[in-house]
Amino acid sequence: MTDYNTQLIEQRRELHQWPEEGWTEFWTTSYIVKKLQAYGYEVLVGTKVINPEQVFGRNQKLVDLGIKNALERGADPKLIEEMGGYTGCVGVLDTGREGPTTAFRFDIDCVCVRETDDPAHKPNKEGFRSQHDGYMHACGHDTHASIGLTLAHWIADHKDQLKGKFKFVFQPAEEGVRGASAVAASGIVDDADFFFGSHISFMADSGEIVAAPYGLLCTSKYDVTFKGQPAHAGKEPNAGHNALAAACNAVVQMLGIPRHGGGMTRINIGTLRAGEGRNVIPSSAHMALEVRGETSSINDYMSEQVMNILEGISKGFGVSYEISQMGAAVDFTNDPELSELIAEVAKETEGVEKIIPDGNFGGSEDISILGRRVQQHGGKAAFFICGADRAAGHHQSTFDIDENALKTALGMYVGIAKKVNGI
């Protein structure tokens, strides 16, 4: 008899040791593909599940390094070649009996955070800390991937008790909301009658399920490069066009964008790097920023204000600029009947002590793009939270979670599969 609980923990800890940032998850993808194939799934990779035209924030140098690292860690060279430079995969299992197509999504990338050296930190105490310095599964995506793989194993083992088709979407590059657009644009979930995804912990503690989180904010992520003209800062400053000054003024103006009366808005300029030397008029500046809005129209308003500021700054400071979109997410609302189904399943799931009907998520998650895609093609979609006690907040170096929550999450997904695809 399969010990699914042991599998949950062992997989999570192995994945935790080898975190990979978005679009570089070649070892992680290889690990997942091999597991799915062993369970009898058809597994699709590369451009079968990724539309290159909708890829955001992919750095070819980091991709090449990710491939190199994966091969050094024992990834199958033929599989790496089949990926064609794109991470993520979709496992497909057809029960052979007529029924709905149900898709599940699990994200697989990590955060660029260095894991703490504190000896009291459980991954340090129990020997599964990150072996990739400067990178860490500090958002729980290692648990998401493990839950997905274990659910896939359970469904394969219980195929004779189920109907319809299952699709397991292991999505790259959720951090920075860079990956879902490319997966959605591939069309891989267009035939889904039902679509489910979740997040571990975040806004709920162990034993709690949030059936219908709201407040998934739309967002657009941008990289902006200003190009000016260098000059000697003492002898001939008038000959230069100061890209640093342009960028700084852009930051101030962007932070002053009037907030929208129709709902929540956010803007953040996370990085600003500029200049070549103390006595040189800065000829280049690079900034990374994001806007968010409660709805698509509010997010569009914020983006439009950013574009207006960039245009004005360019003219005022005599610099040019280039802007690239690096990520995106949309607002999303569960189909009510699926929120009700999630609450019903929670009542029957071991480990669930409290069912919270809804709650303010207050951030962005690019599962929204996949969920919206399913809804636009006539399917129903839902996102829920499986609570877990945590040692620290998400994206922090001391982040860790109560691993018992993985069993609860698996129980939720098994219950969903039985409700939706049970014979």
Protein Blocks (a to p, Z undefined) as FASTA:
>chain_A
ZZfklmmmmmmmmmmmmgcdehilmmmmmmmmmmmmmnopacdehjllpcfklcghiafk
lmmmmmmmmmmnopafklmmmnnopacddddddehiacddddddddfbdcdddddfbfkl
mklmnopacfbghiacfeopmmmmmmmmmmmmmmmmmmmmpgcjddddddehkgoplmlm
mmmmnopmmmpmbdcdddehjlacehiacfbaghiacddddddddddddddfklmmmlpc
cfklmmmmmmmmmmmpccdfkbccddddfbdcedjbfklccfbdcdddddddfbfklmmm
mmmmmmmmmmmmmmmnopacddddfbdcddddddfklmmmmmmmmmmpghiabdcfbace
kpacfklmmmmmmmmnopacdddddddddfbdehiakbccdfklmmmmmmmmmmmmmmmm
pZZ
